[in-house]
Amino acid sequence: MDEIMVWIARHAKYVPEGLVRAVFDAAAQVTWLCHPASVRQLERNLAHVTSDSAQGDGITGQSACHVMPPKGTAAYRRLRTLSRQAMRSYFAYFAEAMTVAGRSRQQLLTRTRGAGYGLKPLMAWCREHHSSAPLAMGHQGNWDYAGLWGGEHGAPVVTVAEQLTNAQLLDTFMQIREELGIHIMLAGSGHVTQRLERRLVQSPCLVPLLADRDLGSHGEFVQAFGSMIRVARGPAVLALQTGLPLYVVNMYRERLHGARRKTAGCGYGYVLQVRGPVLVDHDLATMDHDQAIHELTQAWVDMWSEGIREHPQDWHMMQPIFLEDLDMNRLKGVPDAVRDLRHAMDDASRNSDDADSSSQDEVNRTQ
């Protein structure tokens, strides 16, 4: 599969984009129908976002019990429809990533537009103040399109990419992104955070970081959707260390029409919805470092969660992320309070299962 992706990416000018999109859309539909573990996990994640408990404040041990609606119910059918949309969105990204090198700059820029209450202050910060900003992003949309748009309308883009086991695949997509004007630092290449800090203060740039999941020992547990998730500390660390404003970007698909559709050469584009800024005020700058990181992280996650609730179909999270889904035996550096909360969730789930079983037994006896 990797070899096919590399070949398409390197010959994108000669491969019809519509054909690639159609093939990947068909693959998305088949994968969704087969309902493998990855799709089931996607549905659990989406169920958290759309459940009633996700709309409230705070967390209780009961908040995550039976987050999945029973099969055969209207709620379950709605969830399945939502996961189908999410799979099509996810596979559309791969089709776009492999054909981006064959599209003109004008086509790609036309496919993306900025929006949100944070857009105007972010653009003013970059253009008028000639300054930099870290950005927190999630597994949404198309990061290549986002990087190109940010470099064109804001400031040069510098970001971090994960190492891939397939060196040829990594080199191919790094080259494509460099051609789009996106400078890549590889995770694990040494002192990445310090290098990003220096880059932020030396000259204007945007540093978007994919931050909605980090299960490493340095991840930060925060509240989200009536539960807890562990996210990357990077955006908060960069903001705190540099004093720069932190912005949050959600990305979702939209249907294109008229002249924009014709120029873009496709039927769908993206909206970059900017929220923020999250400012490093005097209180944050003078409080305990770890507490300040937590406060900043919770602030951007709250903003990011709003965007996920509005457009859950474009959240491509197919791995366990919520506390009740995590393998606690494999996680390191988990605070005692978080472990206690997980125990409370497990106890509440068992009690709920016992109550359901007792109710069913009572029904059976009366029949």
N, C-alpha and C positions, 0 to 999 in steps of 0.2 A: 504493500500500500504506500509506504514512504517513497519508493522509487517512482510510482505513478504520480504522486503529488509533486515531486521534484521535476519530473518531465513536463507536466502541465504548466508549472510555474515558470519554467525556463522557455517554454514555447507558447506563452500566453497570447502572443500576437497572432498566432496561427490557429488557435483553438477557439471556436465560436463560444462566446460567454454564455449565450442562451442554452447551448447544449450542456455545458458544465453545470449550470444552475439546475437544469431539468434532471440531470443524472443525480445530483446531490439531493434534490428535493424528493425524488423517488426513494433514494436511500434513507432519507429521514422518515418517510412514511412507513417503509418496511420495518425499520428499526423500532418505530413507535408501536406498530402492530405486534411485533414479536415480544414486546414488553420485557426486555432484559433487566438485569439488576440496576443498570445505570439509569434507565427510564423510571423505574420504580423509585429510585432515590430522588430523582428530579421531582417526581410527584410528591414525595414526602416534603421536600423543601418548599415546593409551591403551596402545599397544604398549610404549612406554617404561615406563609405570607397572607393567604386568603382566609384563614380561620378567624373566628370571632376573637379569640384570645390575643391575636396579633394586633388588634386595634386598641387594646388597653395599655395601661401603664403598669410597670412592675412585673415581677415573676413570682409564680407560686409553684409548688410541686405539682399542683393539679393542672397547670396551664397547658402542658404538652400532652396530656393523656388523650389517647384516641384521636390524634390530630388528623389521621386519615379517615375520610368518610366511608361508611360501609358500602361494599360493592352493591350495585343495583339501584342505589339511590340517585336522586337528581344531583346532589352535591358531588357524588363520585363521577357522574357523567360530565359535569362541568369541569372537574379537575382533569379528566382524561382529555377533554377538548383543549384545555389550557396547555397540557403537556405536549399535545400534538403541535400546537402553535409554537411552543418553545423549541421543539426538535427541529421544526422547519426553519426557524430563525437561526438556530445553532448551525445547521448544515449549510444554510445560505452564507453564513460567515466564511466557512471553509471554501465554498465555491468562489467567493469574492477574493479571499486571500490568495488563492492560486491563480487568479486571472488579473490581479491588480497591476502587474507589470505590463500587461497588454492594453491598458486603458490610458487615455490621454489625461494630462493634469486637469484640464478643464472638465472632463467627464467626472473625475473623482471628486473635485471640489463642489461640483453641482449636486452631487449625491448627498452632501452633508450640509447641515445648517445649524447654527447656534441658537439657543433659546434659554429661558430661565432668568430668575431675578439676579443671579450672580454673574450673568454674561457681561453686562455693561461695566460693572466695576472691575472685572477681571481684564477686559480689553483695555480699559483706561489705565489700569495698573501697569500693564505690559507696554502699551504704546506711549502714553503721556508721561508716565513716571519712569519708563525704561527700566523696569524691575522684573523680578522673577516670582514664581509661585509654584509650590508643590500642589499636586492634584491627587485626590483619592478617587479611584475608579473601581468598578466591579466587573464580573464576568458578564458583560453586556455588549451588544453591538459589534462594531468592527473597529479594532484598535488601529489598523493601518489608516483607515479613512480619518479617524479622529486625530491621529498624529499629523497627517498631511494638513488637515484643516487648521489645527492649532498652530503649526508652523507658518501657515499662510496668513492667518488673521491675528495671531497673538505674538508669539516669540518662538525661537528655535526650540525643538522638542528633544529632551534627553530622557531616556527611560531605561528600565531594567528588564531583561529577558532571561527566562530559565534556560539552563543548559539542556540540550537534547542528546539522547544517546546516539542518534544518527547525525554524524557530523556534516554529511552532505546536505541533509534537510536543514540543519541549523544555518549553515553557510549560505544556502540559497535564500532563505527568508530574511536573514540579516542583511544580505546584499540588497534585496528588494526594498527593505525599510530604510536603509541608508540612502538609496536612490530617491526615496520619498522625502528625504531630509530629516529622518528620525535617527538620532544618534543612540546606539545601543551599548549599554554596559551589561556584561553577563553576570548573573548571580553567582557568587562563589569565586569571582575573579580577584578578590582581595580589596578590602577597605571600600566597598561600594558606597556605604552611607557617607563616609567622609569625603569621597570623591564627588558625590552628588551635592553635599553641602558646599564644597568649594565652587562647584560649577554654578550653583544658585546665586552665590554672592559675587562672583567674578564678572558675570555679564548676564544680560536678560535671557531667561529661558523658562520653559514650562517643563515640570518634571511629573508626568502622570505615572502613578504606581497602581498596579493591580493589587488590591488590598483587602478584598472581602473574604479571604480565607487564608489562614496561616496556622497550621497545626504544629509548628515547631515550638521549641521551648521558649522562644522569645515572643510568641504571639500574645495578643492582649484580649482577655475575655471582656465582652461588653454585652449589654442588653440589646435584643433585636427581636421583633415580632413575637413578643410574649415569652421568649426563651433567651438563651445566651449563645453567642457565636464567638469564635476566636479569630481575630483579624490581625493583619500586619500592623506593626507599630511604625513602619517607615514614614507614612505621611505626617503623623504627629511628631515624630522625632525630628524630621527636617524642618517643620514649622517652628518647633520649640528652639532648636539649635540656631536657626537663622533669624528668628523673629518675623519671618515672612507670613503673609496671610495664606491660609489653607482653603482651597476650594474643592468642591465635590462635583463630580460629573457622572450623570446617568446617561445612558445612550439607548435609544430605542428606534425601531424601524417605523417608517411612514410610507404610504403610497404616494407616488409622484404623479403629477398631472401636467398636461399642456406643454409649454415650451421647456419647462424644467425637465420633464420626463424625456423629451426629445434630445435635449443636450446631454443628459446623463446617460442615455443609451440603455436604460433599464427601467423597470416599473416601480422599484423601491429604493428609498434612500434612508438617511438616518438623521435623527435630531440629537444634538449634544445639549443636554439640559444641565445648565450650570447652577449650582447653589453655593451660597456662602457670601462673604468669607467667614471662616472661623479665625478669629483674631487671637494672637498671643498677648493678652493684656497683662497688667502689672501683677495681678493675683497669680496668674498661671506662671509668669516668669520667675516669681519668688517662692512658689510652693515646692514641696518635695518633688524631685524629678519624676519618679515613677507615678506619683499621683497626678502630676501635670500631664504626663503622657496618656494616662487613663482618661482624664477629663477631656482632652483634645480628641482622643479616639472616639469616645462616646458621642461627642458633639458631631463629628463628621458622619458617624454611623447613623445617627438619628436623621440627618439630612438625606443620606443615601437611601435609607429605608423608605422614605417618602417616595422616591423615584421608583423603587422596586414595587411598591404597592400600586403605583399608577400604571406600570407597564410590566407586570410579572412575566408575560409571555416572551420577553426578551432577556430574561435572566438565565444564563446558560450554566447553572450550577448543578452538576450531576454527581457530586461527591458529598459525603456526609459533612455537614457544617454545623448543625444545631446540637446543643449539649447532649440531649437525650439520644442522639444517634452516634455519638463518638465512642470509640473504644478507649475507655479510660485507662486500661492496662498498658496501652502503647504511648499515651501522652506523657510528656515530661513537663515539669515546672508548673503543674496545675495548683493554684492556690487552694488552701483548705476550704475556704468558703464556697468555692466552685464545686469541689468534690462533695461537700455536704449538700449542696443544692441538687446535684445529680442523684445522690442517695434518696433525697426527698421525692424527686421525680419518679424514681424507680419504685419506691414504696407506694406512692399514690397510684401508679399504673397497676401494680399488683392488687391493691385494694379495689380498684375499679374493675379489674378483671374478675376478682372474686365475687363482687356484687352482681356483675352481669351474669356470671355462672349461676349464682343462687337464684336470680330472677328467672332464668331460663328453666332451672330445675322446678321451680314453683309452677311455672306455666305447664311444664310437661306432666306434673302430678295432677293438675286440674283437668287435663284433657282425657 
